[in-house]
Amino acid sequence: MSDIKNFIMISPNFPMTYYKFAEALKNRGIRVIGIGDAFVHELDENLTINLEEYIQCYSLFDTHELINIVGHLQIYGQNTKRQYP
């Protein structure tokens, strides 16, 4: 069993200072995966350098979409900086 831990951040770009949380997790060896409705090019560089992956969704209010994204991550793992779908 692997000791690598994953942490999923929902809407990691809000608030703007949230990148500090991602940075602290990454510095502790935790893989940080972001899920949000912002386009990847809209994310602050301080955030993107601390995310292992960012998955764009259509709406954070669509629980079925979020469940599908997390399920995909559980089954298939990560695809660095890939946008979903």
Buried (B, 14 or more C-beta within 10 A) or exposed (E): EEEEEBBBBEBBBEEEEBBEBBBEBBEEEBBBBBBBBBEBEEBBEBBBEBBBBBBBBEEBEEEEBBEBBBEBBEEEEEEEEEEBE
